[in-house]
Amino acid sequence: MDFKQLKYFTEIADFGNMTRAAESLFIAQPALTQQIANLEAELGTRVFDRSTQGVRLTSAGDVLYRHARSLLKQMDDAKAAVIDESDHPSGRVTIGIPGSTGKMLAVPLLKAMSAHERILLEFVERPSAELMTLVSRGRLDVAVVVDAVPCRGVALTRLLMEDLYVIRPAGEVASGRPITLKALAAQPLVLPTAPSTIRQRVDTAFMQFGLRYRLVGEVSATDMLVRLVSAGLGLTVLPWAAVAEEVQQGTVDALQLARHRLRRELAICVSDAVPLNRAADVVRASVIDIVCGLVNSGAWRGVYRVGPA
């Protein structure tokens, strides 16, 4: 007994006529009659009484009809639920983003999710190495990571390369001109606490050129770094995403490094063992779309795409 037989059976019961049921089902009457014969053979009893006036349910057929209607409705409900989930994905999606990147992506991503009222987005801010571990363990659905090294349990999609800028208080003399590594080393610096990827880039560059620098403070939080710089307590090195708002507000300047570029790579990662549900896939696709839009519009400076267009 299968759903097709139940559909045929209920259609005949509703019409009370084999010929009209066959026409409704677009099936030849002999084929329909054979399906009912197979059903009765499997059940070991008749489900219809036949006469010249048509067919009517037997007592066994009446029992089957009630169950068949319930099963067919459940099947229709299941189909509708799957289609609805595809058209209107739902559920909680947890996304990890480093602090500096989150300042650029969090607002447009949450705005994009307003078109998906059934998706609840949870942001988790952690260093990239921790984010990848959380993805591999199934604690995060999606994560944007920096300078990711391929590892077991995680599938990576490269997004873009971004330059690192020297960040200093706004309004200083020649504030728009690039600054050399040597000039930067002579300034008081407040840098991300090791072992951040930005700190590694800065330390490697100074070491490469044999430069010693003046470190006056270490900070793990991006917002605090920018606040200390705007207060005139030192310079730092950050990507454009971390200071775009402050540059527009005129509290800090972002300067390129002269004759030497520091860069880092952004990627998006998901589990390679657990398939994304529909809601998480929507979030992942939205992140990629937003990144591409910000790069194309020029709102995200000092970057170029290396991943999906």
C-alpha positions as CSV (number, residue, x, y, z in Angstrom):
1,M,0.0,0.0,0.0
2,D,1.4,3.4,-1.0
3,F,0.3,7.0,-1.2
4,K,-0.7,6.7,-4.8
5,Q,-3.1,3.8,-4.0
6,L,-4.5,5.8,-1.1
7,K,-5.0,8.8,-3.4
8,Y,-6.8,6.7,-5.9
9,F,-8.9,5.1,-3.2
10,T,-10.1,8.4,-1.6
11,E,-10.8,9.8,-5.0
12,I,-13.2,6.9,-5.9
13,A,-14.8,7.2,-2.5
14,D,-15.4,10.9,-2.9
15,F,-17.0,10.5,-6.4
16,G,-18.8,7.2,-5.7
17,N,-18.1,6.4,-9.3
18,M,-15.1,4.6,-10.9
19,T,-15.4,6.3,-14.3
20,R,-15.6,9.9,-12.9
21,A,-12.7,9.2,-10.5
22,A,-10.6,7.9,-13.4
23,E,-11.3,11.1,-15.4
24,S,-10.4,13.2,-12.4
25,L,-7.1,11.4,-11.9
26,F,-6.3,11.3,-15.6
27,I,-5.9,7.5,-15.6
28,A,-7.5,4.8,-17.6
29,Q,-10.4,3.1,-15.7
30,P,-8.9,-0.4,-16.1
31,A,-5.7,0.7,-14.6
32,L,-7.6,2.4,-11.7
33,T,-9.6,-0.8,-11.2
34,Q,-6.4,-2.8,-11.0
35,Q,-4.9,-0.5,-8.4
36,I,-7.9,-1.0,-6.2
37,A,-7.8,-4.8,-6.7
38,N,-4.2,-4.8,-5.6
39,L,-5.1,-2.7,-2.6
40,E,-7.9,-5.1,-1.6
41,A,-5.6,-8.1,-2.1
42,E,-3.0,-6.6,0.2
43,L,-5.6,-5.8,2.9
44,G,-7.4,-9.1,2.4
45,T,-10.8,-7.5,2.3
46,R,-13.1,-5.5,0.1
47,V,-13.0,-1.7,0.5
48,F,-15.9,-1.0,-2.0
49,D,-19.3,-2.5,-2.7
50,R,-19.9,-2.2,-6.4
51,S,-23.3,-1.9,-8.1
52,T,-24.8,-0.5,-11.2
53,Q,-25.3,2.8,-9.4
54,G,-21.6,3.1,-8.6
55,V,-19.5,2.2,-5.6
56,R,-19.8,2.8,-1.9
57,L,-17.4,2.1,1.0
58,T,-17.7,-1.1,3.0
59,S,-17.2,-0.9,6.8
60,A,-13.5,-1.8,6.3
61,G,-13.3,0.8,3.5
62,D,-14.8,3.4,5.8
63,V,-12.0,2.8,8.4
64,L,-9.4,3.0,5.6
65,Y,-10.9,6.2,4.3
66,R,-10.4,8.0,7.6
67,H,-6.8,6.9,7.9
68,A,-6.1,7.6,4.3
69,R,-7.4,11.1,4.5
70,S,-5.3,11.7,7.6
71,L,-2.1,10.3,5.9
72,L,-2.7,12.3,2.7
73,K,-3.2,15.5,4.7
74,Q,0.1,14.9,6.6
75,M,1.9,14.3,3.3
76,D,0.4,17.6,1.9
77,D,1.4,19.4,5.1
78,A,4.9,18.0,4.9
79,K,5.3,19.2,1.3
80,A,3.9,22.6,2.2
81,A,6.3,22.9,5.1
82,V,9.3,22.0,3.0
83,I,8.3,24.5,0.3
84,D,7.6,27.2,3.0
85,E,11.0,26.6,4.6
86,S,12.7,27.0,1.2
87,D,10.8,30.2,0.4
88,H,10.8,31.5,4.0
89,P,13.8,30.0,5.9
90,S,13.6,30.1,9.7
91,G,15.7,29.4,12.8
92,R,18.6,30.8,14.8
93,V,21.9,31.3,12.9
94,T,25.1,32.0,14.8
95,I,27.8,33.8,13.0
96,G,31.3,34.6,14.3
97,I,33.1,37.8,13.2
98,P,36.3,39.4,14.4
99,G,35.8,42.8,16.0
100,S,37.4,44.9,13.2
101,T,35.4,43.2,10.4
102,G,32.2,43.2,12.4
103,K,32.2,47.0,12.4
104,M,31.9,46.9,8.6
105,L,29.6,43.9,8.2
106,A,27.3,43.6,11.2
107,V,24.9,46.5,10.4
108,P,24.3,45.7,6.7
109,L,24.0,42.0,7.5
110,L,21.3,42.6,10.1
111,K,19.5,44.9,7.8
112,A,19.6,42.2,5.1
113,M,18.0,39.8,7.5
114,S,15.0,42.1,7.9
115,A,13.8,40.5,4.6
116,H,13.8,37.1,6.4
117,E,11.7,37.7,9.5
118,R,11.9,34.1,10.6
119,I,15.7,34.1,10.9
120,L,17.2,35.1,14.2
121,L,20.8,36.2,13.8
122,E,23.3,35.9,16.7
123,F,26.7,37.6,16.5
124,V,29.7,36.1,18.3
125,E,32.9,38.2,18.4
126,R,36.1,36.2,18.9
127,P,39.6,36.0,17.4
128,S,39.7,34.1,14.1
129,A,41.5,31.0,15.5
130,E,38.8,30.6,18.1
131,L,36.1,31.1,15.5
132,M,37.4,28.3,13.3
133,T,37.5,26.0,16.3
134,L,33.9,26.9,17.1
135,V,32.8,26.2,13.5
136,S,34.5,22.8,13.5
137,R,32.8,21.8,16.7
138,G,29.4,22.9,15.5
139,R,29.1,25.8,17.9
140,L,28.9,28.4,15.1
141,D,27.1,28.0,11.8
142,V,29.1,30.5,9.8
143,A,32.2,32.6,10.6
144,V,34.2,35.3,8.9
145,V,37.9,34.7,9.6
146,V,41.3,36.4,9.0
147,D,44.3,34.7,7.6
148,A,42.8,31.3,8.1
149,V,44.9,28.2,7.7
150,P,42.9,25.2,6.2
151,C,42.1,22.7,8.9
152,R,40.1,19.6,9.4
153,G,36.4,20.1,9.9
154,V,36.2,23.5,8.2
155,A,35.5,24.5,4.6
156,L,36.9,27.9,3.6
157,T,35.9,30.4,0.9
158,R,38.3,33.2,0.3
159,L,36.6,36.7,0.2
160,L,39.1,39.5,-0.1
161,M,42.5,40.9,0.7
162,E,42.6,44.1,2.8
163,D,45.3,46.6,3.4
164,L,46.3,47.6,6.9
165,Y,46.4,51.4,7.6
166,V,48.3,53.5,10.1
167,I,45.7,55.1,12.3
168,R,46.4,58.4,14.0
169,P,44.5,61.4,15.4
170,A,42.8,63.5,12.8
171,G,44.0,67.0,11.9
172,E,47.7,66.5,12.2
173,V,50.1,68.2,9.7
174,A,50.2,66.4,6.4
175,S,47.6,63.9,7.7
176,G,46.8,62.5,4.3
177,R,50.3,61.6,3.2
178,P,51.6,58.0,3.5
179,I,53.9,57.3,6.3
180,T,57.1,55.2,6.2
181,L,57.8,52.3,8.5
182,K,60.8,54.2,10.0
183,A,58.6,57.2,10.8
184,L,56.0,54.9,12.3
185,A,58.6,53.2,14.5
186,A,59.5,56.6,16.0
187,Q,56.0,57.2,17.2
188,P,54.3,55.9,20.3
189,L,52.3,52.9,19.4
190,V,49.2,51.2,20.9
191,L,48.9,47.8,19.1
192,P,46.6,44.8,19.2
193,T,47.6,42.3,21.9
194,A,49.7,39.4,20.5
195,P,49.0,37.0,19.0
196,S,46.7,38.9,16.6
197,T,47.3,38.7,12.9
198,I,47.7,42.5,12.7
199,R,50.3,42.4,15.5
200,Q,52.2,39.6,13.6
201,R,52.2,41.6,10.4
202,V,53.5,44.7,12.2
203,D,56.2,42.9,14.2
204,T,57.4,41.0,11.1
205,A,57.7,44.2,9.1
206,F,59.7,46.0,11.8
207,M,61.9,43.0,12.2
208,Q,62.5,42.7,8.4
209,F,63.8,46.3,8.3
210,G,65.7,46.1,11.6
211,L,63.5,48.7,13.3
212,R,62.7,49.0,17.0
213,Y,59.4,50.6,17.9
214,R,58.0,52.4,20.8
215,L,55.2,50.3,22.3
216,V,53.2,52.2,24.9
217,G,50.2,50.0,25.2
218,E,48.5,46.7,24.1
219,V,44.8,46.4,23.6
220,S,42.7,43.4,22.5
221,A,39.5,45.4,21.7
222,T,39.4,47.3,18.5
223,D,37.1,50.0,19.8
224,M,39.4,50.8,22.6
225,L,42.4,51.0,20.3
226,V,40.6,53.6,18.2
227,R,39.6,55.5,21.3
228,L,43.2,55.7,22.5
229,V,44.4,56.9,19.2
230,S,41.7,59.6,18.9
231,A,42.8,60.7,22.4
232,G,46.3,61.3,21.1
233,L,47.9,58.6,23.1
234,G,49.6,56.8,20.2
235,L,49.2,55.4,16.7
236,T,48.0,52.0,15.7
237,V,47.6,49.7,12.7
238,L,44.2,48.5,11.6
239,P,42.2,47.7,8.5
240,W,39.8,50.2,7.0
241,A,36.8,48.2,8.2
242,A,37.8,49.0,11.8
243,V,37.9,52.8,11.4
244,A,35.6,53.7,8.5
245,E,33.1,55.3,10.8
246,E,35.7,57.2,12.8
247,V,37.4,58.5,9.7
248,Q,34.0,59.8,8.4
249,Q,33.4,61.5,11.7
250,G,36.8,63.1,11.6
251,T,38.2,61.7,14.8
252,V,41.1,59.7,13.2
253,D,42.9,59.5,9.9
254,A,43.9,56.3,8.1
255,L,47.2,56.6,6.3
256,Q,48.8,54.2,3.9
257,L,52.3,52.9,4.5
258,A,54.8,54.2,2.0
259,R,56.8,51.7,0.0
260,H,55.5,48.8,2.1
261,R,52.1,47.3,2.3
262,L,50.7,45.2,5.1
263,R,47.8,43.0,4.1
264,R,45.6,40.3,5.5
265,E,43.1,37.9,4.0
266,L,39.4,37.5,4.9
267,A,37.6,34.2,4.3
268,I,34.2,32.8,5.2
269,C,34.1,29.3,6.8
270,V,31.5,26.7,7.5
271,S,31.6,23.1,8.7
272,D,32.7,20.6,6.1
273,A,30.9,17.8,8.0
274,V,27.5,19.2,8.8
275,P,25.5,20.7,5.8
276,L,24.2,24.2,6.3
277,N,20.5,24.5,6.9
278,R,18.5,26.8,4.7
279,A,18.6,29.7,7.1
280,A,22.4,29.5,7.6
281,D,22.9,29.2,3.8
282,V,21.0,32.5,3.4
283,V,23.2,34.2,5.9
284,R,26.4,32.9,4.3
285,A,25.2,34.1,0.8
286,S,24.2,37.5,2.3
287,V,27.7,38.0,3.8
288,I,29.3,37.3,0.4
289,D,26.8,39.7,-1.4
290,I,27.4,42.4,1.2
291,V,31.2,42.1,0.9
292,C,31.0,42.3,-2.9
293,G,28.7,45.3,-2.7
294,L,30.9,47.2,-0.2
295,V,34.0,46.6,-2.3
296,N,32.3,47.6,-5.6
297,S,30.8,50.8,-4.1
298,G,34.2,51.9,-2.7
299,A,32.8,52.0,0.9
300,W,35.4,49.4,1.9
301,R,38.7,50.9,1.0
302,G,42.0,49.2,0.5
303,V,40.6,45.8,-0.5
304,Y,40.3,43.6,-3.5
305,R,38.2,40.5,-4.0
306,V,39.9,37.1,-4.3
307,G,36.7,35.0,-3.9
308,P,33.2,34.8,-5.3
309,A,32.1,37.6,-7.6
